[in-house]
Amino acid sequence: MEFGSYNIRVNCLCPGIIETEIGRKNLNDSIEIKNWIEKSKLGRLGIPEDVAKVAYFLSTDDANYMTEQSVNVTGGMIMH
């Protein structure tokens, strides 16, 4: 609301379970990993590139009318 008049867009990127070093530390065993994969509508955990592609999109002119949004990159684990 405060920055739109300056043509500044503000969006929030909300990653789900992503296969990173931190993500792997939070997933204790193969059963827990399997449970998270089953929650994903895409049948897999995310990879860093999944989040990076959305971040890139938000930084381009293709998203120039998108602001004040939270974008979940969760493979369908969280749906609003």
C-alpha positions, 0 to 999 in steps of 0.5 A: 500500500505504501510503495505502489505509488513509487512503482515498487511491488512487494510480494512474499515467497513462501517455500515448502519442504525444499531439498536443501542442506537445511531441509535435509536436516529437518527431515529425520528419516526416510519415513518422514520424507515419504510422508511429506512426498505423499502430501505433495500433489506433485509427488515430490519434494521441491528443489532450490530451482523450483523456488528460484524460478518463481523468484525470478518470475516475480522480478520480471516485467511479466509480474509487473501487475502483481503486488501484495501477494504471498506465493506458496511454492509447496507442490500443492501441500498448502492451498489457499 
